[in-house]
C-alpha cells in the first residue's frame, strides 16, 4: 500500500491550486528476468504539481530511477497508469514534454559544449538562428557563458553536468527529470551545484523530479520528499518541506532542516522493516 503524508498548510494548498504535471495511480512494474519476475514498483500513487521540486529517496533497487524512466516512456508499467501533462508518457515523449538529465553527463566528446546543447534542437528541426538563441540562453542559465567552444574533456565534472542540464533545458520543456546528476561529484562541488540548481529552479519555475541517495541533498532542494521502500518499490512517506524558498547552505544546520532530515531517515528505516 502507498501512503501520503498530510500536506503542510503552506505546500499543500499551493500544490492543489496548480495542475498536476505528473500523476501516477496504482502504478506497478514487473520485469521478467532469467531468474523469474522482479517487481520494481508496486501500487504507487503520486501527483506532482506544476513548479514543484520533488526528490525521490530510498535504497538502491527501490524503483526511484524506474519511476523516472516510466515517466519518460523508457519503461512501460505492467499495472496502473501515469499521465504527464494529461498525456500518456508516449505522447509526452513525442511532444518533448520533458528533459532528462542522467547520472553521467553523456556529452559527445567530439562536439563542443554549444554543439552538445544544440543536439536536441537539431533533431527537432529548430532553425539555426533559434538554435543559437536557445543555446546562449540556456548556457547563461547554468553559468557556462564563455565555454561554448570548449570540449567536454576541457571541463570539470561539475561543469559537464551543468552542460548536460543546459541540453535538457534547451527546448524549454516544463518538466525536468534528474537521475542522481551529482552523485559522482565531491561534496564541495555538489554543494555548489545544489545552490545553482535551486537558483535555476526559482528562475525558470520548472517542475523537477530528482532522484538522490543523499538525505541532506533531498531536504535542501525539495518542496516534497518521496521516501521509497526496498523492492518492490512503494511510497512509504511523502514529506512536505516547511523550509523557506530562499535556502542558503547554512540552513542545513537549522532545527527545522534537521527535523525534516530526521523524518526522512526514520521513513527509510521504516521502509526497510516493512513487510
Helices and strands as residue ranges (DSSP letters): H 9-16, E 20-33, E 36-49, E 53-57, H 64-71, E 79-84, H 89-94, E 98-101, H 113-123, H 128-141, G 152-154, H 157-169, E 175-179, H 187-204, E 207-212, H 215-221, E 224-228, E 235-240, G 249-253, H 255-272
